[in-house]
Amino acid sequence: MSNHKITFTYLSQEDLLNAGCFDIRMAMQVAENTMLDFEKQRILFPEKVVQIFDQSTQNRINCLPATLLDEEICGVKWVSCFPKNPQSHEVQNLSAIFVLSEIKKGFPIAVLEGTLASNMRVAAMGGIAAKHLSRDDSEVIGFIGSGEQAKMHLLSMKAVRPSLKECRVASKTVEEEQQFIRELSPLFPDMQFTGTDTNGRAAMLDADILVTATSAQAPILKADWMKPGAFYSHIGGWEDEYEVAQQCDKIVCDDWATVTHRTQTLSRMYAEGLLSANDIHADLHELVSGHKPGRESDNERIYFNAVGLAYIDVAIGLSMFQQATANGNGKKLDLQQCMIFEHEDIMQKVRL
């Protein structure tokens, strides 16, 4: 009898949701722990591979690998981003799938839907940043953008700043703003929700926490909309005037070295010689470990830029896999029953 059978677990988004994996506090805890592992050099984190199919739309598919050495897990996120999907096809602009492999034999152990984990990772990093960089008494949060990333961000921001009382949202259409409010307001009955009729200034002016979550490639956030003491979480590509960063007292990144290779606002400023490593206060893991301070005064304007770290994705994906399988969710699938030439009828299947 062959012992060369290889199986793995397949987990759909519904499997993950039914297993209780939509847990933003869990995602933040996993992210914090994994950033500490990164500081201890227990993470392998190669550069992602990007394939852009259309420069004008930025339609792309990215491959993001990472290895958690202590957990002996190597994973990869295969993620597509097609910004025009909602307008052109009435479907979401992002989809992802994760593959997790153990590194003793190198065999895959899981394939899981990755959009949930990917969106939760973005929100988790924003929430962790807000915990260290926003004012403790923050009451007003403003959004430009109302999609999945914005919705996830509200969950994490409210988790770390329960003092938030008002949420304003500006989007491309009034209907998108109202959809955001319909979906999120039942979760937070203690908050007042306001759609701004697509007016970004109205959403951001005097807000304690500002979030841009769009696919825009334009400076839609203006510097004079950001008051002293505000915290800004930048999620997308080029969403704000250079002056937004230039007026801030601190700039924090999830990983500055990675930012320099991307096409976000800070990346553009770096490429144009307007920003250098000396202007960056910290990477987020340095705040988590306590090696550098977070907010130090009530009046500081603080800018947080997240590019996305594959090792956080893999860690959250692994945690979801463990929780889902512990709850009996998912399907066991065979990758192979035996090695190729061990099939009894292999000679009948060969084509020469």
WOKA-V697350 format. One line per field, one symbol per residue. ss: DSSP state (A for helix, B for strand, O for the rest). psi: psi as a letter, one per 40 degrees, with the letter a starting at -180 (. if undefined). A space follows every 50 residues. Layout:
BEGIN
ss = ???
psi = ???
END
This chain:
BEGIN
ss = OOOOOBBBBBBOAAAAAAOOOOOAAAAAAAAAAAAAAAAOOOBBOOOOBB BBBBOOOOBBBBBBBBBBOOOOBBBBBBBBBOOOAAAAAOOOOBBBBBBB BBOOOOOBBBBBBOAAAAAAAAAAAAAAAAAAAOOOOOOBBBBBOOOAAA AAAAAAAAAAOOOOOBBBBBOOOAAAAAAAAAAAAAAOOOOBBBBOOOOA AAAAOOOOBBBBOOOOBBBBBOAAAOOOOOBBBBOOOBBBOAAAAAOOOB BBBOOAAAAOOOOOAAAAAAAOOOOOAAAOOBBAAAAAOOOOOOOOOOOO OBBBBOOOOAAAAAAAAAAAAAAAAAOOOOBBBBBBOOOAAAOOOAAAAO OO
psi = hifehhiihhhiddddddefeggddddddddddddddddefehhgiiihh hhehddefhihihhiihhddefhhiihhhihgdeddddefiiehiiiihh iifdeeiidihiheddddddddddddddddddeiidfhdhhhhhheaddd ddddddddddgeehdhhihhadiddddddddddddddgeeihhhiefehd ddddheidhhhhgieigigdhideehiheihhhhdacheiidddddeidi hhidhddddeeafadddddddeeeiideehdiidddddeediibheideh hhhhhhdhhdddddddddddddddddeeiihhihdidiideehdfddeeh h.
END
